[in-house]
Amino acid sequence: MYHFIINPNACDGRSMKIWRRVERQLDRLSENYEAHVTEKPGDSRRIARELTSGSREPRIIVVIGGDGTMNEVLDGLSFGSPVTIGYIPAGSGNDLARSLKLPRRPGKCLKKILNPKYHKQLDYGVISYGEESGHRRFMVSSGIGLDAAVCHDILASRVKRGVKKLRFGKWLYIFLGIKQLLIARPVKGYLLLDGTQKVEFNHLYFVSAHIHPYEGGGFKFAPGADPCDGRLTVRVVHQESKPKLVPILLGALRGSRKKYPGSRIYTCQEMEVHTERPMPVHADGESCMCQKDIQIRCIPHRIRMIV
């Protein structure tokens, strides 16, 4: 039995068109499946929890949506029984699909899911924050500072719907990134890596922790990230001169591995970040509000995914 979780609003309804094609193909092949179409934010998390909580039977869950939909499904999963995840990307960013080199055509993705030759045991991350010990899982990346501010802006943007309809998601990220860069103020802060290595910064703009290399619809902030190595790849951007941030961001857009002044990369299993004032925080592009203290750790080899 295949359980499909479909976010009909992903990419301004494109995901629902994809699902209709997938549904016809499933019916032609006489596959046994159930469709779960979400109605509002949080439904994907709830459905994933209901499908896996207390179940001892293996489950195959296929997500049709964007990285945010996958984030909700991951956040709701119970790993008490074997769970296999399939993914048919239908978002505007699709950073997870880009990292896993999934086919762009939904039919090819479905073919892989119905006749799997390869599975990967992927890592995922957990971010903890807030006085009430809030936490959230993430599949691709999580961060604090400028990149999270852009994510918050995208979620609140009045033009998001129209831009996504035209499939200009990356250009929206760039436009709002320029806006946030112009108003951004650096902050003093520090990182504590694996509980032992403390690194302090006077002009910190953002810290981004990655399971996968990309975020923001194709910005390669962590070119060496390996989703199967049990470690986080952490990009720290700190710079006294704001104009010097531009080459760093353009390099990430091009996928460059060049080292830039004011940009460092670390690897660790877990880290803490403290900043002197609250800054925006995100998990897979979803808002975790503004925080001064966050903790991020990697959970190794926990997600069995069809690739």
Helices and strands as residue ranges (DSSP letters): E 2-6, G 10-13, H 14-29, E 33-37, H 43-52, E 59-65, H 67-76, E 83-89, H 95-100, H 106-114, E 119-129, E 134-138, E 141-145, H 146-156, H 160-165, H 169-183, E 187-193, E 197-210, E 214-215, E 219-220, E 232-238, G 242-244, H 245-254, E 263-268, E 270-283, E 286-306
